[in-house]
Amino acid sequence: MAPRLLPEDIIIRPVLTERSWRAMEEGKYTFEVHPDASKPEIRRAVEELFGVKVEKVWTMRVKGKPRRTRLDRRHGRTKSWKKAIVKLAPGHKIDIVG
């Protein structure tokens, strides 16, 4: 059995894009999370770190995009990562910027 991850290890960073900003108005927050974290672990981590009540968690794997270096000598990829969208209970809010 894998060791239990700490909340600080599960939530890596918030994802701040135009789409995620619009979703925040609906109470949905987007985070980059540890690739091995499960939905219950993500829920627990957000509730512990931010002191809020989580209603629902969606997760997805984001595949790395192909990239090339100067003069097209080498091809590579950006890293693949796991994204979680967390919907909070009504009346709860996370201050991501402050």
Backbone as CSV, one residue per row, in Angstrom:
resi,resn,N_x,N_y,N_z,CA_x,CA_y,CA_z,C_x,C_y,C_z
1,MET,0.835,-1.179,0.000,0.000,0.000,0.000,0.885,1.248,0.000
2,ALA,0.527,2.217,-0.827,1.317,3.444,-0.954,1.166,4.300,0.304
3,PRO,2.218,5.049,0.661,2.109,5.908,1.841,1.091,7.010,1.596
4,ARG,0.420,7.419,2.669,-0.609,8.452,2.591,0.043,9.801,2.323
5,LEU,-0.497,10.518,1.355,0.053,11.823,0.992,-0.476,12.896,1.928
6,LEU,0.351,13.887,2.222,-0.069,15.025,3.034,-0.820,16.016,2.149
7,PRO,-1.732,16.806,2.736,-2.470,17.785,1.924,-1.560,18.726,1.150
8,GLU,-0.427,19.109,1.739,0.509,20.010,1.066,1.161,19.341,-0.139
9,ASP,1.242,18.010,-0.124,1.822,17.276,-1.241,0.797,17.018,-2.345
10,ILE,-0.469,16.986,-1.987,-1.522,16.686,-2.959,-1.814,17.893,-3.844
11,ILE,-2.041,19.056,-3.239,-2.344,20.270,-4.001,-1.022,20.932,-4.361
12,ILE,-0.676,20.941,-5.653,0.603,21.505,-6.090,0.482,23.006,-6.312
13,ARG,-0.519,23.425,-7.101,-0.708,24.855,-7.357,-2.088,25.071,-7.946
14,PRO,-2.635,26.277,-7.819,-3.886,26.579,-8.520,-3.608,26.813,-10.000
15,VAL,-4.564,26.485,-10.832,-4.465,26.731,-12.272,-5.275,27.982,-12.558
16,LEU,-4.601,29.056,-12.986,-5.263,30.333,-13.210,-5.270,30.653,-14.699
17,THR,-6.390,30.369,-15.338,-6.593,30.669,-16.741,-7.905,31.444,-16.863
18,GLU,-8.191,31.951,-18.052,-9.458,32.652,-18.245,-10.636,31.738,-17.943
19,ARG,-10.536,30.518,-18.379,-11.634,29.572,-18.151,-11.801,29.264,-16.664
20,SER,-10.694,29.087,-15.950,-10.802,28.787,-14.519,-11.303,29.999,-13.733
21,TRP,-10.972,31.212,-14.170,-11.487,32.414,-13.502,-13.003,32.485,-13.623
22,ARG,-13.530,32.159,-14.834,-14.992,32.165,-15.019,-15.649,31.091,-14.155
23,ALA,-15.004,29.942,-14.028,-15.560,28.853,-13.226,-15.589,29.209,-11.740
24,MET,-14.665,30.065,-11.291,-14.643,30.471,-9.877,-15.927,31.193,-9.477
25,GLU,-16.556,31.881,-10.430,-17.814,32.557,-10.143,-18.915,31.557,-9.806
26,GLU,-18.786,30.321,-10.298,-19.748,29.255,-10.009,-19.320,28.407,-8.808
27,GLY,-18.206,28.770,-8.176,-17.724,28.014,-7.029,-16.856,26.825,-7.396
28,LYS,-16.313,26.814,-8.628,-15.442,25.727,-9.078,-14.009,26.243,-9.159
29,TYR,-13.093,25.532,-8.500,-11.691,25.929,-8.455,-10.838,24.825,-9.065
30,THR,-9.812,25.217,-9.821,-8.975,24.268,-10.550,-7.577,24.239,-9.930
31,PHE,-7.055,23.023,-9.730,-5.735,22.848,-9.134,-4.942,21.813,-9.913
32,GLU,-3.620,21.993,-9.929,-2.732,20.912,-10.355,-2.514,20.061,-9.110
33,VAL,-2.683,18.753,-9.247,-2.587,17.866,-8.089,-1.570,16.759,-8.347
34,HIS,-1.198,16.074,-7.286,-0.266,14.952,-7.376,-0.864,13.880,-8.280
35,PRO,-0.084,13.298,-9.187,-0.625,12.328,-10.137,-1.237,11.083,-9.499
36,ASP,-0.814,10.731,-8.295,-1.333,9.529,-7.634,-2.485,9.818,-6.684
37,ALA,-2.899,11.078,-6.560,-3.948,11.446,-5.609,-5.316,11.009,-6.127
38,SER,-6.127,10.469,-5.223,-7.485,10.055,-5.580,-8.461,11.194,-5.267
39,LYS,-9.701,11.048,-5.734,-10.711,12.085,-5.491,-10.958,12.309,-3.988
40,PRO,-11.091,11.251,-3.174,-11.277,11.491,-1.731,-10.078,12.198,-1.089
41,GLU,-8.876,11.868,-1.544,-7.684,12.538,-1.006,-7.666,14.010,-1.402
42,ILE,-8.056,14.318,-2.641,-8.095,15.708,-3.096,-9.137,16.485,-2.297
43,ARG,-10.316,15.888,-2.094,-11.376,16.526,-1.302,-10.883,16.856,0.107
44,ARG,-10.253,15.868,0.750,-9.753,16.065,2.113,-8.687,17.155,2.162
45,ALA,-7.785,17.163,1.165,-6.698,18.141,1.138,-7.242,19.564,0.991
46,VAL,-8.209,19.770,0.084,-8.778,21.108,-0.115,-9.519,21.552,1.149
47,GLU,-10.293,20.651,1.752,-11.028,21.005,2.966,-10.081,21.360,4.107
48,GLU,-8.975,20.628,4.241,-8.020,20.906,5.327,-7.215,22.177,5.069
49,LEU,-6.743,22.367,3.834,-5.882,23.512,3.537,-6.642,24.839,3.534
50,PHE,-7.884,24.836,3.019,-8.600,26.092,2.838,-9.780,26.259,3.786
51,GLY,-10.117,25.252,4.575,-11.209,25.361,5.540,-12.565,25.546,4.882
52,VAL,-12.828,24.821,3.817,-14.085,24.928,3.078,-14.734,23.550,2.975
53,LYS,-15.985,23.501,2.523,-16.704,22.245,2.312,-16.767,21.964,0.816
54,VAL,-16.291,20.788,0.405,-16.254,20.408,-1.008,-17.486,19.571,-1.337
55,GLU,-18.172,19.936,-2.428,-19.342,19.192,-2.885,-18.969,18.085,-3.854
56,LYS,-18.096,18.400,-4.834,-17.792,17.442,-5.896,-16.366,17.670,-6.395
57,VAL,-15.745,16.594,-6.885,-14.390,16.662,-7.432,-14.367,15.974,-8.793
58,TRP,-13.827,16.656,-9.780,-13.574,16.078,-11.102,-12.068,16.037,-11.312
59,THR,-11.562,14.946,-11.877,-10.129,14.864,-12.157,-9.906,14.487,-13.608
60,MET,-8.755,14.885,-14.126,-8.376,14.515,-15.488,-6.854,14.566,-15.611
61,ARG,-6.359,13.784,-16.533,-4.933,13.801,-16.838,-4.725,14.688,-18.058
62,VAL,-3.767,15.593,-17.955,-3.454,16.503,-19.053,-2.165,16.005,-19.698
63,LYS,-2.262,15.651,-20.956,-1.108,15.108,-21.672,-0.162,16.239,-22.055
64,GLY,1.142,16.012,-21.948,2.136,17.010,-22.323,2.083,17.316,-23.808
65,LYS,2.374,18.560,-24.154,2.329,18.976,-25.555,3.707,18.822,-26.198
66,PRO,3.727,18.497,-27.484,5.026,18.391,-28.155,5.672,19.773,-28.304
67,ARG,6.956,19.821,-28.101,7.722,21.057,-28.252,8.989,20.735,-29.013
68,ARG,9.572,21.748,-29.640,10.842,21.538,-30.325,11.799,22.652,-29.924
69,THR,13.080,22.355,-30.037,14.098,23.322,-29.676,14.553,24.065,-30.919
70,ARG,15.502,24.968,-30.743,15.997,25.764,-31.877,16.455,24.900,-33.032
71,LEU,16.216,25.362,-34.195,16.652,24.719,-35.423,16.099,23.308,-35.593
72,ASP,15.088,22.980,-34.808,14.400,21.701,-34.944,15.349,20.510,-34.801
73,ARG,16.373,20.671,-33.977,17.330,19.573,-33.819,16.801,18.483,-32.886
74,ARG,16.043,18.908,-31.867,15.528,17.933,-30.920,14.034,18.145,-30.722
75,HIS,13.357,17.064,-30.525,11.941,17.125,-30.213,11.754,16.700,-28.767
76,GLY,10.803,17.311,-28.106,10.541,16.946,-26.731,9.070,17.171,-26.405
77,ARG,8.749,17.060,-25.143,7.374,17.259,-24.689,7.391,18.020,-23.371
78,THR,6.328,18.784,-23.132,6.157,19.336,-21.801,5.672,18.192,-20.915
79,LYS,5.733,18.367,-19.612,5.367,17.260,-18.731,3.855,17.061,-18.709
80,SER,3.448,15.815,-18.521,2.046,15.493,-18.323,1.725,15.727,-16.853
81,TRP,0.464,16.091,-16.548,0.095,16.390,-15.176,-1.364,16.059,-14.924
82,LYS,-1.761,16.094,-13.667,-3.136,15.779,-13.297,-3.821,17.048,-12.809
83,LYS,-5.038,17.259,-13.287,-5.805,18.453,-12.940,-7.055,18.033,-12.176
84,ALA,-7.427,18.820,-11.174,-8.649,18.567,-10.417,-9.480,19.844,-10.391
85,ILE,-10.768,19.698,-10.683,-11.711,20.801,-10.539,-12.574,20.467,-9.335
86,VAL,-12.637,21.397,-8.391,-13.314,21.173,-7.122,-14.483,22.145,-7.019
87,LYS,-15.694,21.614,-6.801,-16.865,22.466,-6.610,-17.127,22.579,-5.118
88,LEU,-17.224,23.829,-4.641,-17.455,24.060,-3.220,-18.943,24.144,-2.921
89,ALA,-19.289,23.880,-1.670,-20.675,24.002,-1.212,-21.077,25.483,-1.272
90,PRO,-22.364,25.764,-1.440,-22.817,27.166,-1.487,-22.387,27.920,-0.229
91,GLY,-21.931,29.151,-0.435,-21.493,29.980,0.684,-20.018,29.860,1.011
92,HIS,-19.323,28.904,0.419,-17.889,28.743,0.655,-17.113,29.348,-0.492
93,LYS,-15.922,29.874,-0.170,-15.101,30.568,-1.159,-13.633,30.409,-0.776
94,ILE,-12.759,30.355,-1.786,-11.306,30.303,-1.579,-10.709,31.582,-2.156
95,ASP,-9.848,32.239,-1.373,-9.158,33.431,-1.865,-7.828,32.988,-2.454
96,ILE,-7.830,32.700,-3.746,-6.634,32.196,-4.441,-5.579,33.280,-4.575
97,VAL,-5.982,34.488,-4.940,-5.024,35.559,-5.245,-4.395,36.113,-3.974
98,GLY,-5.179,36.303,-2.944,-4.676,36.937,-1.709,-4.077,35.971,-0.802
